[in-house]
Amino acid sequence: MRVGVPTEIKNNEYRVGLTPAAVAELTGAGHQVAVQSGAGLGVDFADAAYAAAGATILSGAAEVFAAADMIVKVKEPQPSEVAMLRSDHLLFTYLHLAADKPQAEGLMASGATCIAYETVTAPDGTLPLLKPMSEVAGRMSVQCGAHYLEKHQGGRGVLLGGVPGVEPGRVVILGGGVAGVNAAQMAVGLRADVTIFDISHRRLAELDMVFGNQIRTAFASSAAIAEAVRGADLVIGAVLVPGAAAPKLVTRAMIQSMRPGAVVVDIAIDQGGCFETSHATTHEDPVFVVDGVIHYCVANMPGAVARTSTIALGNATLPYVMKLANLGAEAAMAADAHLAAGLNVAGGKITHAAVAEALGLPFG
């Protein structure tokens, strides 16, 4: 198969779809790989490294798209990239369509087969291609939240870990999945006062076993969330409904109840966000203030630590890329129902039920 790797063009996105090591695996198996010149420079992978792995280096995205059967990316295609997709293309990347109807309609119009990393499943029900970036985003959320709590950033001037004689900052984490657990690990490491909310009693019990008395766990009722948010210094939204829009767990009224200079970080912003006051931001302009509360809602958080993120994502995606390249999309999905769960768009139709419902479009 002919595999294409274009340079990512989303705002301040430095990750790349394949590492040179992944390219070597593909070319070693007899596949052709075309990489856009400079695609890996943001993570210190020079064109020469890709060439040494057997890739052909092409000057522009148009040449890469024209030369490829399968396009491997990191972030959802931007409008100029959607315009280059053909009906015979296989697109393998993050899509997050539930919060992006224009992109969904563009992909439908292209006729391309589009498999989304974030809805590929594993036998245990987890999301193996979302997991590495959820780990990164979860850990980053505390790092970013701590930064914006600093007074000169407009925050309350609170040190999350406190010091002897001064109480630590209060961190509320909504969602006990991969992102939430990684956020908790970082917050606990900083000695913050941490509470994790979830709707699954089983998950709360598991979290209690993992963290013991280092955290508090709570069932995610609206009343309990409202009370916790009111007194929080940092609230991290880490809820996920695979393929669907994120539920709005924190209302405008809850935000208004918070103290001026408190911070919220919405990891779920790719799926529309779980704060009623959220809207997507960029690394270039990452925060905004609503009712005195700082909102950090960057839609590609892991792009800030691009090298770590690229390698972690590549480790997870390579087996699937190889399967798709070796068998072709149809045979690969027929052989692996969990890979088939990643199919979001094909033949001009939305092929994932949760995505179709979120967008109000027919499910094909």
N, C-alpha and C positions, 0 to 999 in steps of 0.2 A: 504494500500500500504506500501511497505518497502522503506523507505527513507534513503539515505546515505549521510553523510557529511564528506568528507575527509579534511585533513589539506591542506591548500594552500601551494604550493611549488614554486610559481614564486618568483623571486628575491625580497627579503625584503617585502614580502606580508604577513601581519599579520591578515587580515580580515578573517572572517569565514562565511560560507554560511547560517547558522541558529543560532540564539541566543537561550539560554535555554528557554526563554519565548515562542519562536516560536515552539520549540520542545514540550513544554507542551501543546500547542494548538493541535499539530498533534497527540500526544499520547492520549490526551483527546478525540479525535475524533475516536480513535480506530486504528490508524496507528502505525506501528513500525518504530523506528528511530535508526540508527546505526551511532555513531559519532567516528571518529578516535581519539585516545588518544592524548591530547595536542592540538587539533584543535582550541580551543578557548583561549589558554593561552596568545596569543599575544594581546588579548583585555580583559584580566582579567576574562575570563569565564573558571573556572576550570572544570575538568572532573566530579567532584562531583556535580556541578550545573546541568550539563547535565543529570547525573544519577538520580538526584532528580526530574528532569522533565520527567523521564520515558525512557530516551535513554539507549541503550546498548553501552558500550564503547569497541571499538575494537582496537587492537594494531597497525594495519597497514592499508595503503590505499588499498592494495589488498583484505584484508578481508572486508573492507567497500564496495568496488565495487562488490565483490562476493555476498554480503548479500542484495544488494539493487536492487529495480526496478527503482527508480528515484534517480539520483545524483544531489544534490543541492550544487553549488559552488559559488564563487565570480568571479574569473578570468578564462580566457580560459584554457582548459586542456593542460597541457604540454605533450610532446611526450610520457613520461612514463605512463601518465594517459590515453591518447588516446588509448594506447595499451591494457588497461584494460577494455575498453568499449565493450559491447556486442550488438548484433542486437536487443535484447529485452530491452535495457536500454533507459530510458528517461533522457536526460541531460538538466538541467535548470541552466543557468549561463550567464555571459557576454562572447561573442565569438569574435566580431569585425573581422569577416572573410574577409572583403573587402581588408584588408592589409596583409592577412596571408594565402596564397594559400596552403602551406604545411599542416597547421592545417585543412583547409577545405577538402583537399584530404584525410587526416587521418580520419576525422569524416565520410566522405563518405564511406571509406573502412570498417569502423566499423559497418555500417548498423544501428547505433543508431539514435533515434529521438532526435534532438537537437533544443531546443528553446532558443533563445538569448534574454536576458533582453533588449538589446538596440534597438530592433525593435518591441517589444510589444507596441501597441498604446493605446490611450484612445479615447473616443468618440469625444473629441474636437481636435483630431489630434496631441496631445502632446505625449511624450514618458515617461510614468509614472515611469518606472524602470530605465531609464537613468537619470531622473531628479535629484534624491538625490545626485548622484555622480557628476553630472554636477554642482550642487550647491557647493559641496565641492571643486571640482577642480577649479571652477571659483574664489572662495574666496582664495584658496591656491595660485593661479597664481600670485596675487598681492603680497602676503606674500613672495613667492619665488623670484619674480622679484626684490622686494625691497632689499632682502638679497644680491642678486648677483650684485646689483648696488653699493654695498659698495666697497670702493677702495681696501681693502685687499682681496676681492674676485675676483679682476680683473676688477671690474666695474668702471663706470665713477666717482664714489664718489658723487652721487646725492641723496639727501633726497627727496623722492617723494612729501612730503608735503611742502617742503621749510621751511623758517622761515621769520619773518618780515624783509623786505628789500631784500629778495632773492626769485626769482621766483620758483614755484614748478616744480617738474619733469613732463614731458609730457608722458602721457600714451595713447596709441592707442589700441583699442579693435576691433578686426575683428569678427563680428558676434554679433547680438543683441538677441540671444536666452537665455536659462537659464544660461549657463556658462558665457556668456558675461555680462548679467545683474548682476550676482553675483560678477564678477570681478569689474564691475563699482561701485557697492555699496561699496566694500572695498577701491577702489582707491579714490572715492569721500570722504569716511570717513577719508582717510589720507590727504585730501585736495590737491590731485594731479590735474593737468590739464588733463581732460579726453575727448577723442573723441571716439565715437562708430560708426562703419561702419556697414551697412547692405544693402542688395539689395531690401528689401521690404519697400516701402514708408509707408505702413500702420504701419509696425513695428517701423520705425523711428518716426512716429507721436506718437505712444504709448510711446516710450522711452522719447520723449520730454515732454509728459504729466506727466510721472512718475518722471523724474529728474529735469525738468524745466531748469533753468539757471545754474545748477550744472555741466552740461556736454554740449558738442557739439555733434550733430549727423551729419552724412554725408553719401551720397549714395556711395556704394562700387564700384566705377569705378576704373580701373587700374591706371589711371593718379592721381586720388585723393588719393588712397592708397599709391602710390609711393611718393607723396609729403609729406604726413603725416609721413610715415615711416622714411623718411630722417631726420626729426627733432625730432624723438621720443627718449626718454630715455628707455622706456619699451613698447614692442609690444606684445600683447596677441592674439594668434590665437584661436578663439573659434567658428569656423564654423562647421556646421554639415549638411550632407545630409544623412538621415537615411539609413543605410545599405550599403551605397556607400563610395567609397574613397573620402577623403576630397579634395576639389579643391586647387591647388597651387596658393594662392593669392599673396604671396610675393616671388619675383624672386631673384636669386643670385645677379643680378644687384642692386636691391633695398637694399639687405643686404650690399653690398659694399658701398652704399651711406650713410650708417649710421655712426655715430661717434664711434670711438673706445671705448669699454667699455659699449656700450649700450647692452640691454638684450632683448631677445625674449623668450617667453614661449609658447610652442605649445601644447595646451590642446587637439587638434585634432589628436595627434600623434597615438592614437589607431586606427584611420582610415587612417593612412598613412601620416598625417601631412599636414598643409597648408602653410608651408614655403618650398621653393625648396631645402633649405640647411638642412632640418631636417632629423634626423634619431633617432630611439628610444633609450633612455637611461634608466638607472636604478637608484633607490635610492642610491645604492652603489657608482655609478659613474654618477651623474646626468647631468653634463654639458660638453659641448665642445665649442670650439671657431672656428668660420669661419669668415675670413676677419675682425678680431678684435671684432666681435660681439659674446657675450656669448649666447649660446643656451641651454635652459632647456627643455628637451623633454622626461621626465619620463612617461612611458606608463601606470603606475598605480599610478598616483599622490595621490588619496585618501587613498592609503595604508599607507601613512606616518602618517595619523591621523586615525588609524585603528579603534579605539573604536567608535568615532563619526560616521565614515563611516559605520561600521557594523550595528550599531543600526538604522541609517537612511535608509540603504538599506533594512534591515530586515523588517522595518515598511512598506516599499513599496511592497516587494516581497511576504510577507506572505499570503495575500488573493489569489494570483495566485498559490502558492504552495499548499494551501488548496484545491483549485478548482481542480488542477491536481491530487492530492492525492485522493480526494473524487470521482471524475468521471473517472479518467484515461485520458491520453493525447488526444485520439481521440474524446471522448465525450466532454471533456472540451473545445477543440478548435472548435468543431461543435456548441457548445452553446455560444461561445464568439469569434466573428470574430477578435476582437482586440488582444486577446491572440494568435489566429491563425496567426496573422501578425508577431509573434515572431518566427515562425517555419523557420529555416534556412537550416536544413539538415534532410532528412528522406529517408529511404529505399535506401541509397546509392546515393541520388541525392541532388543537391542544389535546395531548394524550395522557395527561396526569389529572386525575379527578380533583384533587385538592387545589391545583393551580386553576383549573377551569372554574371551579366554584368561587375562588377568591376574585377572579377577574370578571365573573359574570359572563363567561363565554361558553359556547357549546363544548361538551366533552366528546372527543372523537375516539 
